[in-house]
Amino acid sequence: LVSLFMSDLMVGLVVMPPAMLNQLYGRWVLRADFCSLWSSFDVMCCSASILNLCLISLDRYLLIISPLRYKLRMTSCRAFCLILATWTLAALASFLPI
């Protein structure tokens, strides 16, 4: 849940202010090289948010189908690795093209 919070917070603090300027002025008013960085952060934060929701759903599913084996299956190290993989995949999908 903290990872989902961080991705949504980054959308609100990093992605939305330049998007508001873009909507208010009708054009990109910031530096041109900042546009590709901003769009990469937009894709990364939104992808991380979606992937975090998928991980939360998977976690709840595993808890429901096998509640007795859940503690053995979902360790803190495994949860950390899944969160790290989520952010790595989101970053690769967004920053690799630029």
Secondary structure, 3 states (H helix, E strand, C coil): CHHHHHHHHHHHHHHHHHHHHHHHHCCCCCCHHHHHHHHHHHHHHHHHHHHHHHHHHHHHHHHHHCCCCHHHHCCHHHHHHHHHHHHHHHHHHHHCCC
